[in-house]
């Protein structure tokens, strides 16, 4: 919902990167003051939490340079031109895990860094999995991990699962169990 009391005067490109652009966002506040905020315009993405028939979840382990660590995450990636969020989630699941989900349920859309970025990620839960073959991108070095749902809380508490889209997807799945 757009707020009419805030007025954007202009966006000024400050930096262009591969998947996002950084802008100076010139706004007029409701009290008439002018401010400049940083704004990152980011490509949208989609992710999917694969759930095995026995209730285990499948997460991918991969290196993330932003935090210089190996992370546990749901399969995820950018939405390609002309692709729906659901199709992107299904594609990423197949590429990163080799699975096809015959039942894909939309959960929500999330804004991952709402104070600075417009990056939106669409979250899905995938069930009734069938294995085909993995097709990771050439720069992805991924391992699949099968995790018991009872182990998830400990992993979150111990800082083993820290990715926000993954945390939201796990939370949504756990809520569906009650």
Phi, psi and omega in degrees: 000125182280139179260117184287347183279347176252134183238123175278123177276315179190159171247133181237118181297125179255327184200136177247129179240190183292311186243002178208161174236145178252132182237154162269124185252105183270117184236155169250123182281165180304332180271007176095348178291149177257137179224162174236119176254156170276140178221125176257118174265118191236146176297141179285158181223176177217151178217164182214135175264108178281132181240121178287161180302330181274005176094348176292151175255155180250120175242154176259142174256127180208158179282137175237114184295332182300327179243000179054047181216161169274132184238159168261128181214159168287151173301134186202162176180183181285153174274120180286159178307127178081001182262144174278159175304319180297315179298322178295317179297316179297316179298313181297321177301312181295314182297316189271333183240341185086359183267149167248131176261121180277349177229112181239121184244127176289137179253299183189175171245138180232148174254115194281332179220068193301338181282342185223345188224150175265013182300123179242138177234130179267129185252138179227158169245131180248129180232174180056061186280144175227128183276135172241270175201151179280152177217060183295154173300156185298337180259011179258127175242096193239142170237139176272139177235132178261120189237130175292138182299331178292341180272347186297314182301317178297317181296322177292313181299323181277002179075019178278331175244111184234348183291129188294318180295326178291317178300317180294317180296318178297316179301314180298318180295314180298324177295328180289345181277343184264000000 
